[in-house]
Amino acid sequence: MFLWCAFMPSLPFPRLLGYALPALPLAALTLPLYSFVPTFYAEAIGVPLAAIGTALLLVRVFDALNDPVIGWAADRFRPPFGRRRTWFLASIPVLILGVWQVFVPPVDAGAWHLGLWSLALSVAYTTCILPYTAWGAELATDYAERSRITGTREALTLLGTLVAVALPLTIGWERADELHGFAWLAIFIAVSLPIFALLAVLSAPEPVEHSTTRLNLRDGIDQIRHNRPFLRLALAFFLNNLGNSVAATLFLLFCSARLGLEELRGPLLFVYFLSGVISVPFWTWMSRKTSKHRAWCIAMLFAMIVFAPAPFLPEGAAIAFGAVCILSGLALGADIALPPSMQADVIDVDTARSGEQRSGIYFALWSLATKMSLALAVFIGFAILDFYGFSADQPETSTTAGLTALAFIYGFGPIILKIPAVALMWSFPLGRKEVEDLRATIDAHRAAG
């Protein structure tokens, strides 16, 4: 699946693979945290749906302050070992502790336990992922090479997601007092993440910094506020990711309560993400043939068509829903690989204008958009289901209105949110030529400075 990398030799593939490996365990914690853990706390521990949604939303509200602060610090402080690699390594121990507390909770854990440890995990994850993604964005300056780097990293992200699907859903989580699937997943993360993190810092160099000046806080905010390509991309990403998050949050409940396919939840989710892994090379190729933004729009339009029949599937429609999972998974490869590459391009707009390379703060805002979309999906989706009488821990007692709401939110939610995202991105102003011009300006400023 990494054959496409051979055509872009700028960063030797062994070093690129070394950089990308931590994405696997990081992804193994990300998907369960937002998609499985809420269901686990509702089904196995009995925490009310509304309390879960509220707790996770409050964590994301805190992130509204936390993420930009960490992003700013990751840009501003320059330890001898490197401003990207030092922050990345320092976060690993706290990250592992947070994973254990959230994934292996005591049997009497409630919304407070979930909220407080999710907060600790969120801070550690932000301290890890912001320097890590900024590191990748700064490893290349070429328009296509950036897609190669993000495509490789996000392919491993999807592989980590497959692990996150396989362990909990194969082993199960019926009882919180046993060594359930989330406990095994926590063990996997605790063992693999430190090893892969060490390999990353030994393989990939600390990126060259292209800053020629430093901005004060007010000027820095002003530059972001006037970076229209970034604002446009961030809004489109938020809307699209919110749609995907609605489907991801409700996937397990839709399979079991609406379609009666509880025993197939794991295999269906597995083929969904496997389709995403397989499709990454195609979307990377498509982005070179057209542009990153047009390739992404095509993928979103394709996903909208695929999701449309989902609310009308009858109970037991395993083959039809399997087709929905496979086809929507093919679109996922573009959602995963292309927006981060475009994020590196819009950072060039800021660097060319301001003279300071501030990837950390930009990826902080990117991370915030991701987290808010995931939390809002849980809050909105669970609140609506609770209002219409749907019960997660006893779905057989759910009202007809609750089951209908589940089907329509799962199927039509992504479509409604992807429509404006496509409208925003179809005529996006940054392509290969524009990025080359920006890089020429940045290099000229650096040479003059």
C-alpha positions as CSV (number, residue, x, y, z in Angstrom):
1,M,0.0,0.0,0.0
2,F,3.0,2.3,0.2
3,L,4.2,1.7,-3.4
4,W,3.2,5.2,-4.4
5,C,5.9,6.6,-2.1
6,A,8.6,5.3,-4.4
7,F,7.8,8.0,-7.0
8,M,8.6,10.9,-4.7
9,P,12.2,10.4,-3.5
10,S,12.6,13.7,-1.6
11,L,12.5,12.0,1.8
12,P,14.0,8.4,1.8
13,F,11.2,6.0,2.5
14,P,12.8,4.3,5.5
15,R,13.0,7.7,7.2
16,L,9.5,8.6,6.2
17,L,8.2,5.3,7.6
18,G,10.1,5.9,10.8
19,Y,8.4,9.3,11.1
20,A,5.0,7.8,10.3
21,L,5.0,4.9,12.7
22,P,3.8,6.7,15.9
23,A,0.6,7.5,14.0
24,L,-0.4,3.9,14.4
25,P,-0.8,3.8,18.2
26,L,-1.9,7.4,18.3
27,A,-4.8,6.4,16.0
28,A,-5.5,3.3,18.1
29,L,-6.5,5.7,21.0
30,T,-8.2,8.4,18.9
31,L,-11.1,6.4,17.3
32,P,-12.1,4.6,20.5
33,L,-12.0,7.8,22.6
34,Y,-14.6,9.5,20.5
35,S,-16.6,6.6,18.9
36,F,-16.4,3.6,21.2
37,V,-15.7,4.9,24.7
38,P,-19.0,6.8,25.0
39,T,-20.9,3.6,24.0
40,F,-18.7,1.5,26.4
41,Y,-19.4,3.9,29.4
42,A,-23.2,3.8,28.5
43,E,-23.5,0.0,27.9
44,A,-21.0,-1.6,30.3
45,I,-21.0,0.9,33.2
46,G,-24.4,2.5,32.8
47,V,-23.5,6.2,32.6
48,P,-26.5,8.2,31.1
49,L,-26.1,9.2,27.5
50,A,-26.7,12.9,28.2
51,A,-24.1,12.9,31.0
52,I,-21.5,11.4,28.7
53,G,-22.2,13.9,26.0
54,T,-22.0,16.8,28.4
55,A,-18.8,15.6,30.0
56,L,-17.0,15.3,26.6
57,L,-18.3,18.6,25.4
58,L,-16.9,20.3,28.5
59,V,-13.5,18.8,27.8
60,R,-13.6,20.2,24.3
61,V,-14.6,23.6,25.6
62,F,-11.4,23.5,27.7
63,D,-9.5,22.5,24.6
64,A,-10.6,25.8,23.1
65,L,-8.1,27.4,25.5
66,N,-5.6,24.6,25.8
67,D,-4.9,23.8,22.1
68,P,-3.8,27.3,21.0
69,V,-1.6,27.7,24.1
70,I,0.2,24.5,23.5
71,G,0.5,25.3,19.8
72,W,1.9,28.7,20.6
73,A,4.4,27.2,23.0
74,A,5.5,24.5,20.5
75,D,6.3,27.3,18.0
76,R,7.9,29.7,20.4
77,F,10.2,27.6,22.6
78,R,13.2,26.0,21.0
79,P,14.9,23.3,23.2
80,P,18.3,22.1,22.0
81,F,16.9,18.7,20.9
82,G,14.4,20.5,18.6
83,R,11.1,22.3,19.1
84,R,9.1,19.5,17.4
85,R,10.8,16.4,18.7
86,T,11.2,17.5,22.4
87,W,7.5,18.3,22.9
88,F,6.6,15.1,21.1
89,L,8.7,12.9,23.4
90,A,7.9,14.6,26.6
91,S,4.1,14.0,26.2
92,I,4.3,10.2,25.9
93,P,4.3,9.1,29.6
94,V,1.3,11.3,30.6
95,L,-0.5,10.1,27.4
96,I,-0.1,6.5,28.3
97,L,-1.4,7.1,31.9
98,G,-4.5,8.9,30.5
99,V,-5.2,6.1,28.1
100,W,-5.2,3.6,30.9
101,Q,-7.5,5.6,33.1
102,V,-10.0,6.2,30.3
103,F,-9.9,2.8,28.7
104,V,-9.7,0.7,31.9
105,P,-12.0,2.6,34.3
106,P,-13.2,1.2,37.7
107,V,-16.5,-0.5,37.6
108,D,-18.2,2.4,39.5
109,A,-16.8,5.1,37.2
110,G,-19.2,7.9,36.3
111,A,-19.3,11.0,34.2
112,W,-16.8,12.7,36.5
113,H,-14.1,10.0,36.0
114,L,-14.7,10.1,32.2
115,G,-14.6,13.9,32.1
116,L,-11.5,14.4,34.3
117,W,-9.3,11.7,32.8
118,S,-10.5,12.6,29.3
119,L,-9.3,16.1,30.0
120,A,-5.8,14.8,31.2
121,L,-5.6,12.6,28.1
122,S,-6.6,15.5,25.8
123,V,-3.9,17.8,27.2
124,A,-1.3,15.0,26.7
125,Y,-2.5,14.1,23.3
126,T,-2.5,17.7,22.2
127,T,1.1,18.1,23.5
128,C,2.0,15.1,21.4
129,I,0.1,15.5,18.2
130,L,0.6,19.2,17.5
131,P,4.4,19.0,17.3
132,Y,4.1,15.7,15.5
133,T,1.9,16.9,12.7
134,A,3.8,20.2,12.5
135,W,7.0,18.2,12.2
136,G,5.5,16.4,9.2
137,A,4.3,19.6,7.5
138,E,7.7,21.1,7.8
139,L,9.6,18.1,6.4
140,A,8.7,19.1,2.9
141,T,8.1,22.3,1.0
142,D,6.9,20.7,-2.3
143,Y,3.1,20.7,-3.1
144,A,3.1,17.0,-4.0
145,E,5.7,15.8,-1.5
146,R,3.5,17.0,1.3
147,S,0.7,14.7,0.1
148,R,3.2,11.8,0.1
149,I,4.2,12.5,3.7
150,T,0.7,13.0,5.0
151,G,-0.6,10.0,2.9
152,T,2.0,7.7,4.4
153,R,1.3,8.9,7.9
154,E,-2.4,8.7,7.5
155,A,-2.3,5.3,6.0
156,L,-0.6,4.2,9.2
157,T,-3.3,6.1,11.1
158,L,-5.9,4.0,9.4
159,L,-4.0,0.8,10.2
160,G,-4.0,1.9,13.8
161,T,-7.7,2.5,13.5
162,L,-8.1,-1.1,12.3
163,V,-6.3,-2.3,15.5
164,A,-8.6,0.0,17.5
165,V,-11.6,-1.7,15.8
166,A,-10.3,-5.3,16.0
167,L,-9.3,-5.5,19.7
168,P,-12.4,-4.0,21.5
169,L,-15.0,-5.4,19.1
170,T,-13.4,-8.9,18.9
171,I,-12.8,-9.3,22.6
172,G,-15.8,-7.3,23.7
173,W,-16.6,-5.0,26.6
174,E,-19.7,-6.5,28.2
175,R,-18.2,-6.4,31.7
176,A,-16.1,-3.5,33.0
177,D,-14.6,-5.7,35.8
178,E,-12.9,-8.1,33.3
179,L,-9.9,-7.8,31.0
180,H,-12.0,-6.4,28.2
181,G,-11.1,-5.2,24.7
182,F,-10.3,-1.7,25.8
183,A,-7.8,-3.0,28.4
184,W,-6.0,-5.0,25.7
185,L,-6.0,-1.9,23.5
186,A,-4.5,0.2,26.3
187,I,-1.7,-2.4,26.7
188,F,-1.0,-2.3,22.9
189,I,-0.7,1.5,23.1
190,A,1.4,1.5,26.2
191,V,3.9,-0.9,24.6
192,S,4.1,0.3,21.0
193,L,3.9,4.1,21.4
194,P,7.2,4.6,23.2
195,I,9.0,2.3,20.8
196,F,7.6,4.0,17.7
197,A,8.2,7.4,19.2
198,L,11.9,6.6,19.7
199,L,12.2,5.3,16.2
200,A,10.6,8.5,14.8
201,V,13.1,10.8,16.5
202,L,16.0,8.6,15.4
203,S,14.7,8.4,11.8
204,A,13.4,11.8,10.8
205,P,15.4,15.0,11.2
206,E,14.2,18.1,13.0
207,P,12.8,20.3,10.2
208,V,14.5,23.4,9.0
209,E,12.8,26.5,10.5
210,H,12.0,29.3,7.9
211,S,11.2,32.1,10.4
212,T,12.9,35.4,9.8
213,T,11.0,37.3,12.5
214,R,8.8,36.8,15.6
215,L,5.3,38.2,15.9
216,N,3.7,39.5,19.2
217,L,0.4,37.9,20.2
218,R,-1.8,40.6,18.7
219,D,0.0,40.6,15.3
220,G,0.0,36.8,15.3
221,I,-3.8,36.6,15.8
222,D,-4.3,39.3,13.2
223,Q,-2.3,37.3,10.6
224,I,-4.4,34.2,11.3
225,R,-7.6,36.2,11.0
226,H,-6.6,37.5,7.6
227,N,-5.5,34.1,6.3
228,R,-8.6,33.5,4.2
229,P,-7.5,30.2,2.6
230,F,-6.9,28.8,6.1
231,L,-10.3,30.0,7.4
232,R,-12.0,28.5,4.4
233,L,-10.2,25.2,4.7
234,A,-10.8,25.0,8.5
235,L,-14.5,25.6,8.1
236,A,-14.9,23.0,5.4
237,F,-12.8,20.5,7.4
238,F,-15.0,21.2,10.5
239,L,-18.2,20.6,8.6
240,N,-17.0,17.5,6.9
241,N,-15.5,16.1,10.0
242,L,-18.6,16.8,12.0
243,G,-20.6,14.8,9.4
244,N,-18.1,11.9,9.6
245,S,-18.1,12.1,13.4
246,V,-21.9,11.8,13.6
247,A,-21.8,8.6,11.5
248,A,-18.8,7.3,13.6
249,T,-20.5,8.0,16.9
250,L,-23.7,6.3,16.0
251,F,-22.3,3.5,13.9
252,L,-22.3,0.8,16.7
253,L,-25.8,1.8,17.8
254,F,-27.1,1.9,14.2
255,C,-25.7,-1.6,13.5
256,S,-27.2,-3.3,16.6
257,A,-30.4,-1.4,17.4
258,R,-31.6,-0.4,13.9
259,L,-30.3,-3.2,11.7
260,G,-30.0,-6.0,14.2
261,L,-26.4,-6.8,13.1
262,E,-24.7,-6.6,16.5
263,E,-22.5,-9.6,15.7
264,L,-21.2,-7.9,12.5
265,R,-20.3,-4.5,14.1
266,G,-16.6,-5.4,14.2
267,P,-16.3,-6.9,10.7
268,L,-18.3,-4.0,9.2
269,L,-16.2,-1.3,10.9
270,F,-13.0,-3.2,10.0
271,V,-13.8,-3.3,6.2
272,Y,-14.8,0.4,6.4
273,F,-11.3,1.4,7.6
274,L,-9.6,-1.2,5.5
275,S,-11.2,0.4,2.4
276,G,-9.8,3.7,3.7
277,V,-6.3,2.3,3.8
278,I,-6.6,0.9,0.3
279,S,-7.9,4.1,-1.1
280,V,-5.1,6.5,0.2
281,P,-2.8,5.8,-2.8
282,F,-5.6,6.5,-5.2
283,W,-6.6,9.9,-3.7
284,T,-2.9,10.9,-3.5
285,W,-2.6,10.1,-7.2
286,M,-5.9,11.9,-7.9
287,S,-4.6,15.0,-6.1
288,R,-1.6,15.1,-8.4
289,K,-3.7,14.7,-11.5
290,T,-6.2,17.4,-10.5
291,S,-5.6,19.3,-7.3
292,K,-5.9,18.4,-3.6
293,H,-9.1,20.4,-3.1
294,R,-10.8,19.0,-6.2
295,A,-9.9,15.4,-5.3
296,W,-11.3,16.0,-1.8
297,C,-14.5,17.4,-3.2
298,I,-15.0,14.4,-5.5
299,A,-14.5,12.1,-2.5
300,M,-17.1,14.1,-0.4
301,L,-19.7,14.0,-3.2
302,F,-19.1,10.3,-3.6
303,A,-19.7,9.8,0.2
304,M,-22.9,11.7,0.0
305,I,-24.3,9.4,-2.7
306,V,-23.2,6.4,-0.7
307,F,-24.8,7.5,2.6
308,A,-28.2,8.4,1.0
309,P,-29.8,4.9,1.1
310,A,-28.6,4.1,4.7
311,P,-31.7,5.4,6.6
312,F,-34.0,3.2,4.5
313,L,-32.2,-0.1,4.9
314,P,-34.4,-2.8,6.5
315,E,-33.4,-4.8,9.6
316,G,-30.9,-7.6,8.7
317,A,-29.6,-5.8,5.5
318,A,-26.1,-7.1,6.0
319,I,-25.0,-7.1,2.4
320,A,-26.4,-3.7,1.6
321,F,-25.0,-2.1,4.6
322,G,-21.7,-3.8,4.0
323,A,-21.6,-2.1,0.6
324,V,-22.3,1.2,2.3
325,C,-19.3,0.6,4.6
326,I,-16.9,-0.4,1.8
327,L,-17.9,2.5,-0.5
328,S,-17.9,5.2,2.2
329,G,-14.6,3.8,3.4
330,L,-13.1,4.5,0.0
331,A,-14.0,8.1,0.4
332,L,-12.5,8.2,3.8
333,G,-9.0,7.9,2.3
334,A,-9.3,11.4,0.9
335,D,-10.7,12.8,4.2
336,I,-7.6,11.4,6.0
337,A,-4.8,12.2,3.5
338,L,-5.6,15.4,1.7
339,P,-6.8,18.1,4.3
340,P,-3.5,17.8,6.4
341,S,-1.5,18.3,3.2
342,M,-3.6,21.4,2.3
343,Q,-3.0,22.6,5.9
344,A,0.7,22.8,5.2
345,D,-0.1,24.9,2.1
346,V,-2.2,27.5,3.9
347,I,0.5,27.8,6.6
348,D,2.8,29.0,3.8
349,V,0.4,31.9,3.2
350,D,1.0,33.0,6.8
351,T,4.8,32.4,6.6
352,A,5.1,34.4,3.4
353,R,3.2,37.4,4.9
354,S,4.4,37.4,8.5
355,G,8.0,36.1,8.2
356,E,7.4,33.6,11.1
357,Q,6.8,29.8,10.5
358,R,4.0,29.0,13.0
359,S,2.9,25.5,12.1
360,G,2.3,24.7,15.8
361,I,-0.5,27.3,16.3
362,Y,-2.1,26.4,13.0
363,F,-2.2,22.7,13.8
364,A,-3.5,23.6,17.2
365,L,-6.5,25.4,15.6
366,W,-6.8,22.4,13.2
367,S,-6.8,20.0,16.2
368,L,-9.4,22.2,17.9
369,A,-11.7,22.0,14.9
370,T,-11.3,18.2,15.0
371,K,-12.0,17.8,18.7
372,M,-15.0,20.2,18.6
373,S,-16.6,18.3,15.7
374,L,-16.1,15.0,17.5
375,A,-17.5,16.3,20.8
376,L,-20.5,18.0,19.1
377,A,-21.3,14.8,17.3
378,V,-21.5,13.0,20.6
379,F,-23.4,15.8,22.3
380,I,-25.9,16.5,19.5
381,G,-26.4,12.9,18.5
382,F,-26.9,11.5,22.0
383,A,-29.0,14.4,23.1
384,I,-31.4,14.0,20.2
385,L,-31.6,10.2,20.7
386,D,-32.3,10.7,24.4
387,F,-35.0,13.2,23.6
388,Y,-36.7,10.8,21.2
389,G,-36.6,7.9,23.7
390,F,-33.7,5.9,22.5
391,S,-31.9,3.8,25.1
392,A,-28.3,2.7,24.5
393,D,-28.0,0.2,27.4
394,Q,-31.5,-1.3,26.7
395,P,-32.2,-0.7,22.9
396,E,-35.1,-3.1,23.0
397,T,-37.0,-0.6,25.1
398,S,-36.4,2.3,22.7
399,T,-39.4,4.0,21.1
400,T,-40.1,3.8,17.4
401,A,-39.4,7.5,17.2
402,G,-36.0,6.9,18.8
403,L,-35.0,4.2,16.3
404,T,-36.2,6.4,13.4
405,A,-34.2,9.3,14.7
406,L,-31.1,7.0,14.9
407,A,-31.5,6.0,11.3
408,F,-32.0,9.5,9.9
409,I,-29.3,11.2,11.9
410,Y,-26.8,8.4,11.0
411,G,-27.6,8.6,7.2
412,F,-28.6,12.2,6.5
413,G,-26.4,14.0,9.1
414,P,-23.2,13.5,7.0
415,I,-24.9,14.5,3.8
416,I,-26.3,17.8,5.2
417,L,-22.9,18.8,6.6
418,K,-20.8,17.8,3.5
419,I,-22.8,20.0,1.1
420,P,-21.5,23.3,2.4
421,A,-18.0,21.8,2.8
422,V,-17.9,21.0,-1.0
423,A,-19.2,24.5,-1.8
424,L,-16.3,26.0,0.2
425,M,-13.6,23.8,-1.3
426,W,-14.5,23.5,-5.0
427,S,-12.8,26.7,-6.0
428,F,-10.2,26.8,-3.3
429,P,-7.5,29.4,-4.3
430,L,-4.3,27.3,-3.5
431,G,-3.0,24.9,-6.1
432,R,0.5,23.8,-7.1
433,K,1.4,27.1,-8.9
434,E,0.2,29.2,-6.0
435,V,2.2,27.1,-3.4
436,E,5.3,27.3,-5.6
437,D,5.0,31.1,-5.6
438,L,4.6,31.2,-1.8
439,R,7.6,29.0,-1.3
440,A,9.7,31.3,-3.6
441,T,8.6,34.3,-1.4
442,I,9.5,32.5,1.8
443,D,12.9,31.4,0.5
444,A,13.6,35.0,-0.7
445,H,12.8,36.4,2.7
446,R,15.0,33.8,4.4
447,A,17.9,34.6,2.1
448,A,17.5,38.3,2.7
449,G,17.3,37.9,6.4
